[in-house]
């Protein structure tokens, strides 16, 4: 038996007037997911405990079967694992975004336009991060390039301080959201002076792209200690993702995390490459379990784009799930597939919520035949509910016949 998780980050949503009162999942043309929903189990799962914030870190740990209440030490340390940062016990790790701010006003009066600086390429970002390192690297602070707009700062001997995620306050004046820690405020303000007129940013502006003109710190945490996924489940696993958070979880859990050329976490990522990597891991490399993570629906939710969120979900169906299913069916290998979001990212809110999300659990050896659609409403109507998200993995691997809710 092979096991496949396909996770559409932030895919769940609310009814949207512009989509005729439907959610993006309801509105999207997703024939493969609809077929699997009709032939498998459809239900709801709560991936984020009530006492925790609805981040992709917490939610993806849950989906992978790790109880975030006992396994979570912060988002940024997981991302740091992905880029090879050697963490000491007294290090505090922060996510360091390259963001786009308005230019005319004093720093505290600027408005945040874009948390991703136009989904800046890693190559461009590394050039800007070199300028940041020259200005700020010291025995106390070290900066590391990650992927696209997502980078890492290590505060040696620091403390975990609460900071505000930039994607929660798009279109707002930043003053009230700046960190209280003066060193971080100073670096953010100085970063604008360094980056706004950097030759690369002037070139980006001339091309009609958003400047990556400021740092933004958030997501503090300490060195993580996840248990081995193989020891936990008996399965050899691979995580396929463009984002450092998921790659870092893979490293922490002792799973493979191959790079997929052209996978960038955006709407126009290499969907086919991710599907091919999953099939290769299962059918050629002897892996038992793959976790295919697609960031695009979440990014489109943050951007407030209903149309592009629908498009990202349709791409997930036709360019990831369909080819994986086709290859697995052709191989005659028995398999189970779990399809779900980690959390909702409603277009209306442009940030995450902790609401339960719909899942499909499909077993190629136990197919039902009923008409169904994969959506939040159809899943809720089944009455199947898993209240502790990390237990869904047990249900998936064992195909429990009993209802957890």
Residue pairs with C-beta under 8 A, 6 or more apart in sequence:
1 288
1 334
1 335
1 336
2 282
2 288
2 289
2 328
2 333
2 334
2 335
2 336
3 235
3 288
3 289
3 290
3 335
3 336
3 337
3 338
3 396
3 397
4 278
4 282
4 289
4 290
4 292
4 324
4 328
4 335
4 336
4 337
4 338
5 63
5 64
5 289
5 290
5 291
5 292
5 337
5 338
5 339
5 340
5 396
6 292
6 294
6 316
6 320
6 321
6 324
6 337
6 338
6 339
7 60
7 63
7 291
7 292
7 293
7 294
7 339
7 340
7 341
7 342
8 294
8 296
8 297
8 312
8 313
8 316
8 339
8 340
8 341
9 56
9 293
9 294
9 295
9 296
9 297
9 298
9 341
9 342
9 345
10 56
10 297
10 298
10 299
10 301
10 302
10 341
10 342
10 343
10 344
10 345
10 352
11 24
11 25
11 297
11 298
11 313
11 316
11 340
11 341
11 344
11 345
11 357
12 23
12 25
12 341
12 343
12 344
12 345
12 355
12 357
12 358
12 376
13 23
13 24
13 25
13 301
13 309
13 344
13 345
13 346
13 347
13 376
14 23
14 344
14 346
14 347
14 348
15 21
15 22
15 23
15 26
16 22
16 23
16 24
16 27
16 306
16 347
16 348
18 306
18 307
19 26
19 27
19 306
19 310
20 27
23 375
23 376
23 377
24 297
24 306
24 309
24 310
24 313
24 347
25 313
25 358
25 374
25 375
25 376
26 373
26 375
26 376
26 377
27 310
28 310
28 313
28 314
28 317
29 314
29 317
30 313
30 314
30 316
30 317
30 374
31 317
32 317
32 318
32 321
32 322
32 325
33 317
33 321
33 339
33 360
33 374
34 372
34 373
34 374
36 321
36 325
36 337
36 339
36 360
36 362
36 374
37 360
37 372
37 373
37 374
37 378
38 368
38 369
38 370
38 371
38 372
39 362
39 367
39 368
39 369
39 370
40 337
40 360
40 361
40 362
40 363
40 367
40 368
41 360
41 361
41 362
41 384
42 358
42 359
42 360
42 361
42 372
42 374
42 378
42 379
42 382
42 384
43 358
43 359
43 361
43 379
43 382
43 384
43 385
43 386
43 405
44 356
44 357
44 358
44 359
44 376
44 379
44 380
44 382
44 384
44 385
44 386
45 340
45 356
45 357
45 359
45 385
45 386
45 389
45 392
46 354
46 356
46 357
46 385
46 386
46 387
46 388
46 389
47 58
47 59
47 62
47 63
47 342
47 343
47 356
47 357
47 389
48 54
48 55
48 58
48 59
48 62
48 68
48 343
48 354
48 389
49 58
49 68
49 69
49 388
49 389
50 354
51 69
52 58
52 68
52 69
52 72
52 354
53 352
53 354
54 343
54 352
54 353
54 354
55 75
55 165
55 219
55 343
55 352
56 75
56 245
56 298
56 342
56 343
56 352
57 68
57 72
57 74
57 75
57 78
57 219
57 245
57 249
58 68
58 72
59 342
59 343
59 389
60 245
60 246
60 249
60 293
60 342
61 67
61 68
61 71
61 72
61 249
61 390
62 68
62 342
62 389
62 390
62 392
63 340
63 342
63 389
63 390
63 392
63 393
64 229
64 249
64 253
64 291
64 390
64 393
65 229
65 232
65 233
65 390
65 392
65 393
65 394
66 226
66 227
66 253
66 390
67 388
67 390
68 390
71 224
71 226
71 227
73 221
73 222
73 223
73 224
73 225
74 93
74 160
74 219
74 220
74 221
74 222
74 224
75 95
75 219
75 221
75 245
76 93
76 94
76 95
76 152
76 153
76 219
76 220
76 221
77 87
77 93
77 221
77 222
77 223
77 224
77 248
78 221
78 224
78 244
78 245
78 248
78 249
78 252
79 93
79 95
79 146
79 150
79 152
79 243
79 244
79 245
79 247
79 248
80 87
80 93
80 144
80 152
80 154
80 248
81 224
81 247
81 248
81 249
81 251
81 252
82 146
82 244
82 245
82 246
82 247
82 248
82 250
82 251
82 257
83 144
83 145
83 146
83 152
83 244
83 248
85 93
85 144
85 152
85 154
87 93
87 154
87 222
87 223
88 156
88 223
89 222
89 223
90 156
90 157
90 158
91 154
91 155
91 156
91 157
91 158
91 222
91 223
92 154
92 155
92 158
92 159
92 160
92 161
92 220
92 221
92 222
93 152
93 153
93 154
93 155
93 220
93 221
93 222
93 223
94 152
94 153
94 154
94 155
94 163
94 217
94 218
94 219
94 220
95 150
95 151
95 152
95 153
95 217
95 218
95 219
96 143
96 151
96 152
96 153
96 215
96 216
96 217
97 115
97 116
97 117
97 149
97 150
97 151
97 166
97 215
97 216
97 217
97 218
98 117
98 120
98 125
98 128
98 129
98 149
98 151
98 195
98 212
98 214
98 215
98 216
99 112
99 113
99 114
99 115
99 116
99 117
99 149
99 166
99 212
99 213
99 214
99 215
99 216
100 112
100 113
100 114
100 117
100 118
100 210
100 211
100 212
100 213
100 214
101 110
101 111
101 112
101 113
101 174
101 192
101 213
101 214
102 110
102 111
102 113
103 110
103 196
103 211
103 213
105 111
107 174
107 188
107 189
107 192
108 173
108 174
108 175
108 178
109 173
109 175
110 173
110 174
110 192
110 214
111 171
111 172
111 173
111 174
112 166
112 169
112 170
112 171
112 172
112 174
112 216
113 170
113 171
113 210
114 170
114 210
115 149
115 165
115 166
115 167
115 170
115 216
115 302
116 148
116 149
116 299
116 302
117 125
117 149
117 210
117 211
117 212
117 213
118 204
118 209
118 210
118 212
119 148
119 149
119 264
119 265
119 266
119 299
120 148
120 149
120 204
120 209
120 210
120 212
121 148
121 264
122 145
122 146
122 147
122 148
122 264
124 200
124 204
124 212
125 145
125 146
125 148
125 149
125 151
125 212
126 145
127 200
128 195
128 198
128 200
128 201
128 212
129 143
129 144
129 145
129 151
131 194
131 195
131 198
132 143
132 191
132 194
132 195
132 215
133 143
135 190
135 191
135 194
136 143
136 187
136 190
136 191
137 143
139 156
140 155
140 156
140 157
140 158
141 153
141 154
141 155
141 156
141 183
141 187
142 153
142 154
142 156
143 151
143 152
143 153
143 154
144 151
144 152
144 153
144 154
145 151
146 152
146 244
147 242
147 243
147 244
147 264
147 265
148 264
148 265
148 266
149 212
150 243
150 244
150 245
152 244
153 217
160 220
160 221
160 222
161 179
161 180
161 181
161 184
161 220
162 220
163 179
163 184
163 217
163 218
163 219
163 220
164 177
164 179
164 218
165 218
165 219
165 351
166 216
166 218
167 302
167 350
167 351
168 351
169 177
170 302
170 304
170 350
178 185
178 188
179 185
179 188
179 217
184 217
187 215
187 217
188 214
188 215
188 216
188 217
191 214
191 215
192 213
192 214
195 201
195 211
195 212
195 213
195 214
195 215
196 211
196 213
196 214
201 211
201 212
201 213
204 210
204 211
204 212
205 211
224 248
224 252
225 252
226 249
226 252
226 253
227 253
228 253
228 254
229 235
229 237
229 253
229 254
229 255
229 289
230 236
230 237
230 254
230 255
231 254
233 289
233 393
233 397
235 288
235 289
235 397
236 286
236 287
236 288
236 289
237 250
237 253
237 255
237 256
237 287
237 288
237 289
237 290
237 291
238 250
238 255
238 256
238 257
238 258
238 277
238 278
238 281
238 285
238 287
238 289
238 290
238 291
239 246
239 247
239 249
239 250
239 255
239 256
239 257
239 290
239 291
239 293
240 257
240 258
240 260
240 263
240 274
240 277
240 278
240 281
240 290
240 291
240 292
240 293
241 247
241 250
241 257
241 263
241 291
241 292
241 293
241 295
242 260
242 263
242 264
242 265
242 269
242 293
242 295
243 265
243 293
243 295
246 257
246 291
246 293
247 257
250 256
250 257
250 291
251 257
255 291
256 281
256 287
258 277
258 281
260 270
260 273
260 274
260 277
261 270
261 273
262 269
262 270
262 273
263 269
263 270
263 273
263 274
264 270
265 295
265 296
265 299
266 295
266 296
266 299
267 296
267 299
267 300
267 308
267 311
267 312
267 315
269 294
269 295
269 296
271 294
271 315
271 316
271 319
271 320
272 319
272 320
272 323
274 292
274 294
274 320
275 292
275 319
275 320
275 321
275 323
275 324
275 327
276 323
278 290
278 292
278 324
279 323
279 324
279 327
279 328
281 287
281 290
282 288
282 290
282 328
282 333
282 335
283 327
283 328
283 331
283 333
292 320
292 324
294 312
294 316
294 320
296 312
296 315
296 316
297 309
297 312
297 313
297 316
297 341
297 345
298 345
299 312
300 308
300 309
300 311
300 312
300 347
301 309
301 344
301 345
301 346
301 347
301 350
302 345
302 350
302 351
303 350
304 347
304 348
304 350
305 347
306 347
309 347
321 337
321 339
324 337
325 337
328 335
328 337
328 364
329 364
334 364
334 365
335 363
335 364
336 361
336 362
336 363
336 364
336 396
336 397
336 399
337 360
337 361
337 362
337 364
338 359
338 360
338 361
338 362
338 392
338 396
339 359
339 360
339 362
339 374
340 357
340 358
340 359
340 360
341 357
341 358
342 357
343 352
343 353
343 354
343 355
343 357
344 352
344 353
344 355
344 357
345 351
345 352
345 353
346 353
356 380
356 385
357 376
358 374
358 375
358 376
358 378
358 379
358 380
359 379
359 386
359 392
360 374
361 395
361 396
361 399
363 399
366 399
372 378
383 403
383 405
384 403
384 404
384 405
385 403
385 404
385 405
386 392
386 395
386 404
386 405
387 404
387 405
388 404
391 404
394 400
395 404
